[in-house]
Amino acid sequence: MKRQKAWFATFMLLAGLLVSGTIAQTDPVTIEGMVNERAQIVTDDGEAYDLARTDLGKAVAELIGARVLVTGTVEETEKQKTITVDRYLVIDEEGRISMR
């Protein structure tokens, strides 16, 4: 009986994730792109990532027009991707990377 309850609980958890349309990627990813005025990073292929409202996310959001390299975890819904910034680097016009 306990085993059936455990399977049922696992099934309900997975079903809930599918219904909500949310997939959280737990492994850190690194993306490169331009910061726009909507607090997003837009990659060269046009993919937009919203910046999570953390201290580091807010710091990156202030770099409007800058090219950045951001590492963090991504949460994806049907309509948008949001990155929680763990660390970031700024890339200047000559391709040099600087830490901030």
C-alpha positions in Angstrom: 0.0 0.0 0.0 2.8 2.4 0.8 4.4 1.7 -2.5 1.2 2.5 -4.3 1.0 5.8 -2.5 4.6 6.6 -3.4 4.0 5.9 -7.1 0.8 8.0 -7.0 2.6 10.9 -5.4 5.4 10.7 -8.0 2.8 10.6 -10.8 0.9 13.6 -9.5 4.1 15.6 -9.2 5.1 14.9 -12.8 1.6 15.5 -14.0 1.6 18.9 -12.2 4.8 19.9 -13.9 3.4 19.0 -17.3 0.2 20.8 -16.7 1.9 24.0 -15.5 4.2 24.0 -18.6 7.2 24.8 -16.5 10.5 23.1 -16.9 13.4 24.1 -14.6 16.9 23.3 -15.8 19.0 22.6 -12.8 22.4 22.5 -14.5 23.9 25.9 -15.1 23.9 27.2 -18.6 26.0 30.0 -20.2 24.4 32.4 -22.7 25.8 35.3 -24.6 23.9 38.3 -25.9 22.9 41.9 -25.6 21.0 43.4 -22.7 17.9 45.2 -23.8 15.7 47.8 -22.1 13.1 45.1 -21.1 15.6 43.5 -18.7 16.3 40.7 -21.1 19.3 39.1 -22.7 18.8 38.6 -26.4 21.2 36.1 -28.1 22.5 36.4 -31.6 19.9 33.9 -32.8 17.1 36.1 -31.4 16.3 34.0 -28.3 15.2 36.2 -25.4 15.9 35.4 -21.7 14.2 37.4 -19.0 16.5 38.3 -16.1 15.3 37.0 -12.7 14.9 39.8 -10.1 17.9 39.0 -8.0 20.7 41.3 -7.1 22.9 40.0 -9.9 19.9 40.0 -12.3 19.2 43.6 -11.5 22.9 44.5 -12.0 22.9 42.9 -15.5 19.6 44.6 -16.3 21.3 48.0 -15.8 23.8 47.2 -18.6 21.4 48.2 -21.4 23.1 47.8 -24.7 26.1 45.9 -23.4 27.1 42.4 -24.6 27.3 40.0 -21.7 28.2 36.4 -21.0 25.8 35.1 -18.2 25.9 31.8 -16.4 22.9 30.7 -14.4 19.9 28.4 -14.2 17.0 28.7 -16.7 13.4 28.2 -16.0 11.3 27.8 -19.1 7.5 28.2 -19.6 5.5 27.9 -22.8 5.9 31.7 -23.4 9.3 32.7 -21.9 12.7 31.7 -20.5 14.0 33.3 -17.3 17.6 33.0 -16.2 18.7 33.4 -12.6 22.2 34.9 -12.8 25.0 33.1 -10.9 27.8 35.2 -12.5 28.3 37.4 -15.5 31.0 39.0 -17.6 30.8 42.1 -19.8 32.3 41.9 -23.4 33.4 45.1 -24.9 33.4 46.1 -28.6 36.8 44.6 -29.2 35.8 41.2 -27.7 37.6 41.7 -24.4 35.9 40.3 -21.4 35.8 42.1 -18.0 34.4 41.1 -14.7 32.1 43.3 -12.8 
